[in-house]
Amino acid sequence: MDENHGPVISVKGLKKIFFIGFFRRRVEALRGVDLEVKQNEILGFLGPNGAGKTTTIKILLGLIFPSAGEAAMLGKPVGNVQVKKKVGFLPEHPYFYDYLKGAEFLDFYARIHGINKAERKKRTDELLEKVGLSDAAGLALRKYSKGMLQRIGMAQALLGDPDLVILDEPMSGLDPVGRRDMREIIYGLKEEGKTVFFSSHILPDVEQICDRVCVIHKGKVRDTGKLTDILRPEVEKIDLQFTGLEGEALRQMEKLSEVHPDFRVTVKGEMALVVAPNWDAAESAKNLASQKGARLVSLQPKRETLESYFLREIDDE
Amino acid sequence: MNNAALMKIWAIAFNTFRENIRDKILYNLLVFAVIMIGLSIVLGELTIAEQRRITVDAGLTSISVFGILMAVFLGISLVSKEIERKTIYTLIAKPAPRSFFIIGRFLGLMITIGVNVAIMAVAFFGVLIYLPGDGPTLTWPVFQAILLIYLELAIITSVAMAFSTFSTPTLSAIFTLCFVIIGRLTEGILQFSVKSDNPFFRHGAEVLYAVVPNLTNYVQIEYALYNVSLPLGLLAKIVLTGLLTISVFLAVAMIVFQRRDFV
């Protein structure tokens, strides 16, 4: 990679206006997006449906043209064929030529990358191995499951050994095992020195793997930074779990809500789940349970999650 | 154009060909066409002295008509299907100019149509060999007629592609079929208009003749019927005009495709 360029992705004042339908209704999809993705970071691009995530990604990949503003990747304006050589892309839904077999599919895109015959075979086999589809190489894509399509899609994104990988909703529609595999692949890309820019609305995954996040809403960037910078640092609540909390002891525990607002007790089988709004309330619950001979099974302080951030910042509007 | 560019265009062309040959609809059309060519023998039987000529006429016309159906319906779907199925996203994101897509798709379809025309031609030659009596057989004028039919199909494919870069598949099909009908009739309309007193009709026919390529140039079945070769100069002129027409429509397709958003 050219060491001279600064950010891997640089977007300034990006606007996109669509004119939709017979009466050319004006829809402002992006209203001045500013964004930078640094080298070798995993940046999560977050926002609710219709926020402008896919529109931004499509501009970066040259699928649509901006109405105003600038966008550059690897130091060159978007759309540049040389830059595209070093960028891998996995679209939101794996729309591929379903009449092709797995190996044919990768071979086709390898040709588009300009990879020579000997290298093509090697690269295709390596990538099929990497995404765990070696056994499905001879199977037509129409017979692939959603997870397999996502993996073969990832393999085509990596064909050109890209410096930057752009993934549009890579976890969408995957089962827990598929999501774990995808997370591992993304981690692996970072370890190989690549930069990953991905959009998602599956927030727990984002929390686990991103170095930074960029939150977009209604076509404008709302926040960019590390999760620790964006999310409130203070503990929002403490979850406690007790066994042996019954009868009078349970009633006394429930009464703590009179002293501590938002204090909640729920009983599930033999387990009593207590949500304490602060450390004082958690301490009171712990002491009471100890006095009544109940046993504390777990105590988990909860800080703000991306989900609660979204509900606080975006759902209110 | 360097080797890498050729490899990319060939990849798209071959993929288009592979897509078409794995599509069962094409086989249905081809089987029907071969049956029609076979039935041209029956048509010939209905005449007394001109059996071979009638069969040649019906056979070449079948190749032309079924070729046109293939060119229109495959041509309009070349671009629209990629957009509709969103397979275009991954392709445009790859390191190849958008124009490669148009050229590759066009070449791929021309290979497909070429193979189909070749199969229909083999069936037609089989009929000619089977038929007794004098008249045209596997001669240059028959080959010449088939080559010009193929050139006309290439023009129609380029027109269908140009329309499909900015229009829906249904509208593209209608526009392309209108183009074929007008292209086949424009010379006749001009000849009619000369005798007309209505200046609006006369000028209209002149404009139509000037704007829409005259597709009757590529229908040289009569030369085949009478086993006469076209003068070489005329043949070269027809072929060059055809290639120029294809280039113009492909250029239009590329310009539109270059600027459009894939939402």
Contacts between the chains, C-beta under 8 A, distances in Angstrom:
chain1	res1	chain2	res2	distance
A	18	B	261	8.0
A	18	B	263	6.9
A	58	B	89	7.9
A	58	B	261	8.0
A	58	B	262	7.1
A	58	B	263	7.7
A	61	B	89	7.7
A	61	B	92	7.0
A	61	B	93	4.3
A	62	B	92	6.2
A	62	B	93	7.1
A	63	B	88	7.8
A	63	B	89	6.1
A	63	B	92	5.3
A	63	B	93	6.9
A	63	B	261	7.2
A	63	B	262	4.5
A	64	B	261	3.9
A	64	B	262	6.3
A	64	B	263	6.4
A	65	B	259	7.6
A	65	B	261	6.2
A	81	B	95	5.0
A	81	B	96	6.9
A	81	B	97	6.1
A	82	B	95	7.2
A	84	B	93	6.6
A	84	B	94	6.3
A	84	B	95	4.0
A	84	B	96	8.0
A	85	B	95	4.2
A	87	B	93	7.3
A	89	B	89	7.7
A	89	B	90	6.6
A	89	B	93	4.2
A	91	B	86	6.9
A	91	B	89	4.5
A	91	B	90	6.0
A	93	B	86	7.2
A	95	B	85	5.6
A	95	B	86	3.8
A	95	B	87	5.3
A	95	B	89	6.6
A	95	B	90	7.5
A	96	B	87	6.2
A	96	B	90	7.0
A	97	B	15	6.9
A	97	B	19	6.7
A	97	B	87	5.8
A	99	B	18	7.2
A	99	B	19	5.9
A	99	B	22	4.5
A	99	B	23	7.8
A	100	B	15	7.7
A	100	B	18	7.5
A	104	B	18	7.9
A	108	B	11	5.8
A	108	B	15	5.4
A	109	B	90	7.2
A	109	B	94	6.5
A	111	B	7	5.6
A	111	B	8	6.5
A	111	B	10	7.6
A	111	B	11	3.5
A	112	B	8	5.4
A	112	B	11	5.6
A	112	B	12	7.4
A	112	B	91	7.1
A	112	B	94	4.5
A	112	B	95	7.2
A	112	B	96	5.3
A	113	B	94	6.6
A	113	B	95	6.2
A	114	B	4	4.1
A	114	B	7	6.3
A	114	B	8	6.4
A	114	B	95	7.0
A	153	B	90	7.7
A	156	B	90	6.5
A	160	B	95	7.1
